[in-house]
Amino acid sequence: MKLDIYVNYNRNCREAFRFYEQHLGGKITLMETFGQMPVEANIPEERKDDILHARIEIGGAVVMGG
């Protein structure tokens, strides 16, 4: 059985995933912001750079978050 993990962060997803990449040898395969969403009209300006969805591979595991 393969288990994928999804973690909700309190607006520090980018920092957490960069930490995992640097210290755990992971590889970030996706990092998408709210501002990159196709329909961004309802996103407050201060949230546009926050991470909507990220994905990192660490060894044989996948960790996703937002």
TATAZI-V209830 format. One record per residue. N is the residue number from 1. SS is DSSP state (A for helix, B for strand, O for the rest). PSI is psi in whole degrees, 0 to 359 (999 if undefined). OMEGA is omega as a letter, one per 20 degrees, with the letter a starting at -180 (* if undefined). Layout:
# TATAZI-V209830
n->N ss->SS psi->PSI omega->OMEGA
n->N ss->SS psi->PSI omega->OMEGA
This chain:
# TATAZI-V209830
n->1 ss->O psi->137 omega->r
n->2 ss->O psi->132 omega->a
n->3 ss->O psi->123 omega->r
n->4 ss->B psi->141 omega->a
n->5 ss->B psi->135 omega->r
n->6 ss->B psi->124 omega->a
n->7 ss->B psi->133 omega->r
n->8 ss->O psi->126 omega->a
n->9 ss->O psi->155 omega->r
n->10 ss->O psi->70 omega->r
n->11 ss->O psi->20 omega->r
n->12 ss->O psi->29 omega->a
n->13 ss->A psi->314 omega->a
n->14 ss->A psi->312 omega->a
n->15 ss->A psi->318 omega->a
n->16 ss->A psi->314 omega->a
n->17 ss->A psi->324 omega->r
n->18 ss->A psi->321 omega->r
n->19 ss->A psi->312 omega->r
n->20 ss->A psi->319 omega->a
n->21 ss->A psi->316 omega->a
n->22 ss->A psi->316 omega->a
n->23 ss->A psi->341 omega->a
n->24 ss->A psi->2 omega->r
n->25 ss->O psi->25 omega->a
n->26 ss->O psi->170 omega->r
n->27 ss->B psi->115 omega->r
n->28 ss->B psi->125 omega->a
n->29 ss->B psi->348 omega->r
n->30 ss->B psi->135 omega->r
n->31 ss->B psi->104 omega->a
n->32 ss->B psi->134 omega->a
n->33 ss->B psi->165 omega->r
n->34 ss->A psi->324 omega->a
n->35 ss->A psi->342 omega->r
n->36 ss->A psi->355 omega->r
n->37 ss->O psi->144 omega->r
n->38 ss->O psi->323 omega->r
n->39 ss->O psi->97 omega->a
n->40 ss->O psi->9 omega->a
n->41 ss->O psi->327 omega->a
n->42 ss->O psi->9 omega->a
n->43 ss->O psi->123 omega->r
n->44 ss->O psi->144 omega->a
n->45 ss->A psi->320 omega->a
n->46 ss->A psi->350 omega->r
n->47 ss->A psi->352 omega->a
n->48 ss->O psi->332 omega->r
n->49 ss->O psi->356 omega->r
n->50 ss->O psi->151 omega->a
n->51 ss->B psi->124 omega->r
n->52 ss->B psi->314 omega->a
n->53 ss->B psi->135 omega->r
n->54 ss->B psi->156 omega->a
n->55 ss->B psi->134 omega->r
n->56 ss->B psi->142 omega->r
n->57 ss->B psi->126 omega->r
n->58 ss->B psi->107 omega->a
n->59 ss->O psi->234 omega->r
n->60 ss->O psi->7 omega->a
n->61 ss->B psi->154 omega->r
n->62 ss->B psi->130 omega->r
n->63 ss->B psi->130 omega->r
n->64 ss->B psi->156 omega->a
n->65 ss->B psi->175 omega->r
n->66 ss->O psi->999 omega->*
